[in-house]
Amino acid sequence: MAKLITGILGITVLIAGCKGKAATPSAREKGNNQATIVDVMIAGTSTINNTIEANGTVVANEYAELHPEISGRITYLDVPEGAMVQQGTLIARINDADLQAQLQKSKVLLDLYQKTEERDLKLLDINGINQADYDLALNNVNSTKADIAYTQALIDKTVIRAPFTGIVGLRQVSIGAYVAPTNVIATIQQLDKIKVDFTLPEQYGAVIKKGAVVDVTVDASTNAQRKAVVIAYEPQITPTSRNIRVRAVLEEGKGHPGAFVKVYLNAAADKKAILVPTNAIIPNDKNNQVILVKNGKASFADVVTGLREASNIEITSGINPGDTVVVTGVLFARPDAPLKVRGVKTTAPAVAQQ
């Protein structure tokens, strides 16, 4: 009997102990009830600049290599190196003695064929010859005229003239040299208007428009920037590089064709956007998230990010101006857990360069 009473008392003590433990909160429950200390910022729109840096090349307004159109020996050469020449100025002449002789021969034949055609026409009127004989005489006249026109065209090709007003480059041949159409006599460039050709990734195709203004650094030693206006762009994207070719005209027409330049284009055009610090973003497998403070508790919101700056990132959707965004203590916050705001921070906009 004594043993039975002792056992009952032990069971009673054990049950009472269990009830006491259940009534006392655990350390983990206490930790969950404690508020996480965080710093926040109030979401607002700020100005963001997305400056794209591209490599470019200075291009002359007009450029041409002066080639002879036919082979032959140079009998006249006048290349004023580095000087301005007017359009149509005679630069070189190829020996055309054989062509001139052929032209004179064709003119003599033409005179003979014309007289024959005139006599045959009179005979045809009185039925002195048949129509076939007259047609042959007329064909000789027309054929000789075509030969004269062809020979004259070859003679014209022996003369090399300046195609436009510009500055002549260095002379590449000498008088008396035998040249072919592949030989370059000199170059000529028009420098009154300087262009800049550059390329941009295809995702900026919507940014490039005719009349857009870009900044160009022509002289790397001074880093001085000059304005240029976009005049055209290649409608087809280059398949190998997936870039767009763009051409702009410098407002101050100074520069050496072929020179390397840096081109800067503001793709955002002073765009208004919500910026948050990059450390406020929580990446996961599907999307990015930020923590908002709502009713004193942590609320996780899915966001879509845009341009990235040195320390900030653009939020294109997911939060609205006026929302309270957690910027520090992000790793310790849990969904619907209480938060204690320690301070409010601000985000200074910067320039995003790509």
JOGIGI-V770439 format. One record per helix or strand of 3 or more residues. SS is the DSSP state (h for helix, s for strand). FROM is the first residue (numbers start at 0). TO is the last residue. If there is no record, write none. Layout:
BEGIN
SS:FROM:TO, SS:FROM:TO
END
This chain:
BEGIN
h:1:22, h:26:32, s:35:41, s:44:66, s:71:76, s:89:93, h:96:124, h:130:156, s:158:160, s:165:167, s:183:200, h:201:203, s:212:218, s:223:232, s:242:249, s:259:265, s:270:276, h:277:279, s:287:293, s:296:307, s:311:316, s:323:327, h:329:331, s:337:343, s:350:352
END
